[in-house]
Amino acid sequence: MLMLKILFVAVFLALCECGVVGPYPGPLHYGPLHYGPYPGPGPHVAPAPKPAAPEPYDPAPKYSFGYDIQDGYTGDLKSQHETRHGDVVKGSYSVVDPDGTKRTVDYTADPHNGFNAVVRKEPLAYKAHAPVPVPVPVEPVAHVAPVPPAPPLPPVPKLAPAPAPAPAPLPALYHGYAPYPAEGPHYGPHYGGPHYGPYHK
């Protein structure tokens, strides 16, 4: 209730302090109020973005590049070279496939024929490095007498099947109250609550 009173007082004070939003018209005068346009600065107009400079266009581009990798440690063998004169591109690349063959692709591309590729596969002649045999010292083995075979196991006796368990008895019907215990009634729970019967150790 106190918070509601504080809220009402805060709203009342805020309403007392608020005024007309807009330009200050000068000294207060009593009479009809005249609202006009706000004489502040005009709307902000962002400068027009400059047109992006067009990318230079080469009507007859020319380039040529290539690389060649021969890594004997990892077995990475590949190469490529490509040349372009205007709209005609010619090139070739080669790579070693997992099956041990070298795949070479020669390709051309032009506006008249499109992209054309010729694939060749050739086996590689690897120099197989034969493992160098390392001499292993042989220690003399002591002669041990042969171990006799183990005696055969006795036969497993066949057991008779266990008898089926007797069916559980049906619950008894209600035949009156259950008898009270001999030492007197216990009115509390059995987990250590109040105990009103005779004291037991």
N, C-alpha and C positions, 0 to 999 in steps of 0.2 A: 504494500500500500504506500510505503514511503517512496519507493521508486516511481510510482505513478504520479505522486505529487511533485517530485523533482522534475519529471518529464513535462508536466503541465507548466511549471514555472519556466523551464528552459524554452519551451515553445512560445510562451507569452513574451519573454524577453526578446526572442528572435523576431517575432512579429512587430514588436515596438521599434526595433532598430532598422527594419527593412525599409526601403524606399522605392521610388520609381527607378527602373533600370533605363538608362539612356543618358543623353547629354544633359549637363546642368544648364537650365535655361536662363540662369542669372538669378537676380533676387526673386524671392517668392512673391507671387502676387495671387490674389484671390480672384478667381473667376474661372472660366472654362480653360482647360489645359489644351494646348495645341501640340500635337505630336507631329514631327516632321522627319524627314530622312536624316540619318546619322551623317554629320558633316565630316566624318573621319576620312582617312586615306582610302583611295579607291581599291578595287579588287586587285589582288596580286596576280600578275600574268607572268608565267614562266617564259623565259626566252625560248624561242623555237629551236629545237635541236638542229645541229648542223648536219647536213646530209653526209652519210658515211662515204668515205672515199672508195671508189670502186677498186676491187682487187686488180692488180695488173694481170692482163691476159696476154699469154704468149701464143700466137696462132701456130707456131711451129716449135713446140718444145723439144729440147734435146737433152738427154742425160745418159750416163753410162755408169754402172756400179758393179761391184763384185766382191766376193769374199771366198776364202778357202781355209778350212779347219782340218788339220791332220794331227789329232791327239793320240799318240801311240799308247799312252798310259791308260786312258779310259776307252780307247777304241772308237772315239767320236771322229768320224770321217764324213765331212759334208762340204759342199761348195755351191755357189750360185754366181751367175753373172747375167746382167740384163742391160739392154741398150734400147733407147727410144729415139726415133727421128720422126717428128710430127705425130701422126696417129698410128704409126707402125711400131710395135713393140716386139722384140726378139730376145729370147733368153734361154737359159738352161740351168737346171739345178740337179744335184745328185746327193744321195743319202744312203747310208748302209742300213738295210732292213734287219729285223731280228733273226731272219732265217739265214743270214750270212751272205746275202747277195747285195750287190750295189745297184740301186735304182737310179736311172738317169732320165730326166724329163726334159725334152727340148720343146719349147713352145713359141708360138707366134700369135699376135693379135693385131688385126687391122679392121677398118670399117667395112671392107668389102667381104672378107671371109670370116670374120669373127675370131673367136679364140680356138686355136688348134694346138693339140699337144701330142707328142709321140713319146711313149714310155718304153725304155729298154731296161732289161735286167741282165746282169752278168755276175757270175760267181767271183768271189774274191779269193785270191791265193794268200792265205795267212801263213806266216811262218810260225808253226806250232813250236812252242818252247817245251821240249821234253823235260819233265821233272828230273832233277839230278838226284840219283839215289844216295841216301845218307846211310853210311854203315851204322848198324845198330849192334852194340856189343852184346854178345850172347853169353849168358852166364850158364855154367854147367848145372844141370838139373840132377838132384839126388834121386837115386832109384827108390821108388816106393812100391811096397807090395800091393798087388791088386786087391781091391775091396770086394769081399764076397757079396753076392746079391742079397737083398733083404728077404726075410721069410715072407711067405704069402700071408695076407690078412685073413683072420677067421671070418666065416660067413656071417652075414647080418641076420639075426633072428627075425622072423615075421611076427609082428604084434597083432593081437586081436583088436578090432575097432572098439573104441570107448563106447559105453552105453549112452543112450540119449538122456539128457537131463529130464527130471520129472517136471511136469508143468507147475507153475507157481499157483499157490492157492488163491481162490477168489477172495476179495475183501468181505469181511463179516458184515452183516446187516446191523443196524443200531439196536442194542439190547439194554438200554438204560445208561446211567451215568457211570463213568470210570471210577474205580475205587480210589480214595485218597491215599497218599503215602502214609506209612506207619508213623513216621516221626512228626507229622504235623504239616499243615499247609504252608506252601511257599508262595507268597504273593508277588515276588519280584522276578525279574528275568533271571535266567540261569547263567548269565555271563558276568556276574559279579555285581549286580545291582542290589537294591535293598533286600535284605533277607530277614524275614520275621519268624522263622521257625527256630528250633533249638540250635544252639551254637555247636558247630562241628569244626574240628581242626583238620 
